[in-house]
Amino acid sequence: MKIIKYIENMRPYVLADSNWKHLREADIDLAVLPWGATEAHNYHLPYATDVIEGTAIGVEAGRIAWEQGARIIVLPTIPYGVNTGQSDIFLDMNLNPSTQFAILKDLLTVLDRQGIHKFMILNSHGGNNWKSMVRELGLLFPNMFLCVCEWVHAENRTDFFEDPGDHADEMETSLILHLAPDLVLPKKDWGAGREKKNRIKAFREGWVWTERPWSQISEDTGVGNPELASREKGEAFFTAICNKIGNLMTEIASADLNDLYE
């Protein structure tokens, strides 16, 4: 790889920061695409919560991987996700799965054509469901290694939070208190995040699934009580998951795709 002196404050592993002068002769092994959503997060967190989290985690994990010698590039975050269950919540923006598939197909066409054959979706929104898309895209791009990283599961949340929930909970509130505290309303404005459960037992047990109509299951759009959130918890969780995902990026970037299994 050509050695390049980068301008001050430019992060060479972040596509949005870089430029054609520095990238035109670069070799990239892994492209990472953070994918978020724009939606209400209880009363107190910004609509961009998933975007802020995914971007920050992607960039920091990317830094860790880059400093370990991995040749990676973090692509600009997609700010819209699947919000089909929240169609009546004001300005919760929705991309249908078919639209997501079309976006991925176009982006993978670019990467494949330009010789970047490892690709990671860094998912930052629970409504995004990638497995069937990755299966189909794998047939269309047989030379590419495609994977999905669910950062929320990179570490055991109960090691960091006393009451981890599902949405705008203690975990997400703590992260945003760390990453973007100026966008969090005062604690007096936080909703309790109480979730109404399905009356049918099988759905509560988790072995049968149906989409949750969000306005019926939560009065404040939160699922999980944020009461115990703190900036310190958010910082500790952020550091742990970024280190773990950064190491993963390094492993994938250096992996031999013809010798992945033992």
C-alpha positions in Angstrom: 0.0 0.0 0.0 1.3 3.4 -0.9 2.5 5.4 2.1 0.6 8.7 2.3 0.9 11.7 4.6 -2.6 12.8 5.5 -3.6 16.3 6.3 -4.1 17.1 9.9 -7.5 16.0 11.4 -8.3 13.9 8.3 -9.3 10.3 9.2 -8.0 8.2 6.2 -10.3 5.3 7.2 -13.5 7.6 6.8 -14.7 8.1 3.3 -16.5 11.3 4.1 -13.2 12.8 5.4 -10.9 11.7 2.6 -10.3 12.9 -0.9 -9.4 11.7 -4.4 -5.8 12.7 -4.1 -5.3 10.3 -1.2 -7.7 7.5 -2.3 -6.9 7.2 -6.0 -4.0 4.8 -5.3 -5.3 3.3 -2.0 -5.8 -0.4 -1.4 -8.9 -1.2 0.6 -9.7 -4.7 2.0 -12.9 -4.0 3.9 -15.7 -1.5 3.5 -18.0 -0.8 6.4 -21.5 0.7 6.1 -23.2 1.9 9.3 -27.0 1.8 8.8 -29.3 3.5 11.2 -32.8 5.0 11.3 -34.6 8.2 11.9 -37.3 7.7 14.5 -38.6 8.9 17.9 -36.6 7.7 20.9 -38.8 8.2 23.9 -39.5 11.9 24.7 -35.9 12.8 25.4 -33.5 11.4 22.8 -33.0 12.7 19.3 -34.6 11.2 16.2 -31.0 10.6 15.0 -30.1 8.4 17.9 -29.4 5.3 15.8 -27.4 7.4 13.3 -25.3 9.0 16.0 -24.6 5.7 17.6 -23.8 3.8 14.4 -21.6 6.5 13.0 -19.6 7.0 16.2 -19.1 3.2 16.7 -18.2 2.7 13.0 -15.6 5.5 13.1 -14.1 4.7 16.4 -13.9 0.9 15.6 -12.5 1.9 12.2 -9.8 4.0 13.9 -8.8 1.0 16.1 -8.6 -1.3 13.1 -6.7 1.2 11.0 -4.1 1.7 13.7 -3.7 -2.1 13.8 -2.8 -2.0 10.1 -6.2 -2.9 8.6 -6.9 -1.3 5.2 -10.5 -0.4 5.8 -12.9 2.4 4.8 -16.0 3.4 6.7 -18.8 4.6 4.3 -21.3 7.4 5.1 -24.1 6.2 7.4 -27.5 5.4 5.9 -29.8 7.5 8.1 -33.1 5.8 7.3 -34.3 2.3 8.3 -37.3 0.0 8.3 -40.0 1.7 10.4 -43.1 -0.1 9.1 -44.5 -0.6 12.6 -44.3 3.1 13.3 -46.2 4.6 10.4 -48.5 6.7 12.6 -45.6 8.2 14.7 -44.9 11.7 13.4 -41.9 11.9 11.1 -40.6 8.4 11.8 -39.0 7.8 8.4 -39.3 4.5 6.6 -37.4 2.6 4.0 -39.0 -0.6 2.9 -36.8 -3.7 2.9 -37.0 -3.8 -0.9 -35.6 -0.3 -1.0 -32.7 -1.3 1.3 -32.0 -4.2 -1.0 -31.8 -1.9 -4.0 -29.4 0.5 -2.2 -27.2 -2.4 -1.1 -27.1 -3.9 -4.6 -26.0 -0.5 -6.1 -23.3 0.0 -3.5 -22.0 -3.5 -3.8 -21.9 -3.1 -7.5 -19.5 -0.2 -7.0 -17.3 -2.0 -4.5 -17.2 -5.3 -6.5 -16.2 -3.5 -9.7 -13.4 -1.6 -7.9 -11.9 -4.7 -6.3 -13.2 -4.3 -2.7 -14.5 -7.7 -1.9 -15.2 -7.6 1.8 -18.2 -5.7 3.1 -19.8 -5.3 6.5 -23.1 -3.7 7.4 -22.8 -2.2 10.9 -26.4 -2.3 11.9 -27.7 0.3 14.4 -31.5 -0.2 14.2 -33.6 -3.2 15.4 -36.1 -2.9 12.6 -33.5 -3.6 10.0 -33.4 -7.3 9.1 -30.5 -8.3 6.8 -30.2 -12.1 6.6 -32.5 -12.7 3.7 -31.0 -9.8 1.8 -27.4 -11.0 2.4 -28.3 -14.5 1.2 -29.7 -13.1 -2.1 -26.9 -10.6 -2.6 -24.4 -13.4 -2.0 -25.7 -15.1 -5.1 -25.5 -11.9 -7.1 -21.9 -11.1 -5.9 -20.2 -14.5 -5.5 -16.7 -12.9 -5.2 -17.7 -10.8 -2.2 -17.7 -11.6 1.5 -20.8 -10.1 3.1 -21.5 -9.9 6.8 -23.7 -8.0 9.3 -22.5 -6.8 12.7 -25.2 -6.1 15.3 -23.2 -3.8 17.6 -25.8 -3.9 20.3 -24.9 -7.6 20.9 -21.2 -7.2 20.8 -21.0 -7.1 24.6 -23.3 -8.4 27.3 -25.4 -5.4 28.1 -26.1 -6.7 31.6 -22.4 -6.2 32.4 -22.9 -2.5 31.9 -26.6 -1.7 32.6 -29.0 -2.6 35.4 -32.1 -2.5 33.3 -31.3 -2.9 29.6 -34.4 -2.6 27.5 -35.0 -2.4 23.8 -35.4 1.2 22.6 -34.4 4.5 24.1 -33.7 2.6 27.2 -30.9 2.8 29.9 -28.3 1.7 27.3 -29.2 4.1 24.5 -29.8 7.0 26.8 -26.3 6.3 28.4 -24.7 6.2 24.9 -26.2 9.5 23.8 -25.3 11.1 27.1 -21.8 10.2 26.2 -21.8 10.9 22.5 -24.2 13.9 22.2 -25.3 15.1 25.6 -26.5 18.5 24.3 -29.3 16.6 22.4 -30.7 14.9 25.5 -33.6 16.6 27.3 -33.5 17.1 31.1 -34.3 14.0 33.1 -37.7 15.4 34.2 -38.8 14.9 30.6 -37.8 11.3 30.3 -40.7 8.8 29.7 -40.8 5.5 31.7 -40.5 3.4 28.5 -43.1 0.9 29.7 -43.8 -1.8 27.1 -47.2 -3.5 26.7 -46.8 -7.2 26.0 -48.8 -9.3 23.6 -51.6 -11.1 25.3 -50.9 -14.3 23.4 -48.3 -16.3 25.4 -46.3 -17.6 22.4 -45.4 -14.1 21.3 -44.3 -13.2 24.8 -42.1 -16.3 24.8 -40.5 -15.3 21.6 -41.0 -18.4 19.4 -43.6 -16.7 17.3 -43.2 -13.3 15.8 -45.4 -10.5 14.7 -44.5 -6.8 14.1 -45.3 -4.6 17.0 -47.5 -1.6 16.3 -45.4 0.9 18.2 -48.1 3.3 19.2 -50.0 0.4 20.8 -47.1 -1.0 22.8 -45.6 2.2 24.1 -47.1 5.6 25.0 -43.7 7.5 24.9 -42.1 5.4 22.0 -39.6 4.0 24.5 -39.2 0.4 25.4 -37.1 0.1 28.6 -36.8 2.5 31.5 -33.9 5.0 31.0 -34.0 6.1 34.7 -30.6 4.6 35.6 -28.7 5.9 32.6 -25.5 7.8 32.9 -22.7 9.2 30.8 -20.2 7.1 32.6 -22.1 3.9 31.7 -22.4 5.0 28.1 -18.6 5.7 27.8 -17.7 2.3 29.3 -20.1 0.4 26.9 -18.9 2.5 23.9 -15.3 1.8 24.6 -15.9 -1.9 25.1 -17.9 -2.5 21.9 -15.6 -0.3 19.7 -12.6 -2.3 20.8 -14.3 -5.6 20.1 -15.6 -4.4 16.7 -12.3 -2.8 15.8 -10.6 -6.1 16.4 -13.2 -7.9 14.3 -12.7 -5.4 11.4 -8.9 -6.2 11.6 -9.6 -9.9 11.5 -11.9 -9.7 8.5 -9.7 -7.3 6.6 -6.7 -9.7 6.9 -8.7 -13.0 6.5 -8.1 -15.3 3.5 -11.5 -15.8 2.0 -10.4 -19.2 0.7 -9.4 -20.4 4.1 -12.0 -19.2 6.5 -13.0 -22.5 8.1 -11.1 -25.0 10.2 
